[in-house]
């Protein structure tokens, strides 16, 4: 892949994740602080991304793979998304905001897979080239958070408007990307093309079944972080909360480099367990920290994001990649994403909202003035700990006939 194509794909990734990072991190703060929505309403709106993740595989398999060129579909989805984000910023009722944001997520979430697939199509060796391009996506998320936090826009509609402007820019930019026609044009679509029977059979194996169930369960308490951390930090008096939260993405980049070292010493079971344990520790730190002398606990909880995400999700992706045959890897990864980012996050969105409402502290006028954050985070910590314990006592991976990690991950010869 020549340098020009690499640069164009890097810009695409930067814009893609700048859009997401611009609105998603702070939307709960706007909804709760400015519009006085309940915790359950905030959780449900945050969970629209999970609905989009559930629908995305079917959308991509039915539309993108068979009917339209990827770059044109990306352009259309982002242009439609720009309109929907502006429309969402003009709404004031829960029903209208939920419907518009849901429509937006149905447009946006498929673009995550489409930007990846377009990149793979244009690369000579995706295993070596994709990582250096995808990292620009994380950079986009970080820049969005730093900018919005520095400008103090978290409780306003401006993050949605900024995301809308970037989405429009991304839409027009996608028209300039190289032509990538559908690969499965003319082929009949079926559910089995997305989730082949062989993948479902593979999931019946004990270790795979335990991994899939644990992945689903751990995503339920995870949504407490994604939906409510920015609101929590603002309510407890932390300044530039959105900017500080980008420390999680920075640590994610650093921890990616540590994965090979830890794999050689821990193996897959205890790498996954370390990721889950990090979520427990993060929530405990949030529960007992404060914006004064204890702010270091908030910082540490944010910086644990690298271990939380990389050690569980990236390790899980590598595990699936090694367990599935070459022909089934994409489908197996898609099924796990459907279970985690879709079903698990959706349940977590609902439950987190219910728990936050349960610990709401009302003023004399019946309006929420704050929340019992310690109880909320301890609930999430205990839930994560239960999943961790169940995983440790039920997950057993055979050591005989070691499976080797792919060279593309920088984990050559590491037993899984």
Order of alpha helices (4+ residues) and beta strands (2+ residues): alpha-alpha-alpha-alpha-alpha-alpha-alpha-alpha-alpha-alpha-alpha-alpha-alpha-alpha-alpha-alpha-beta-beta-alpha
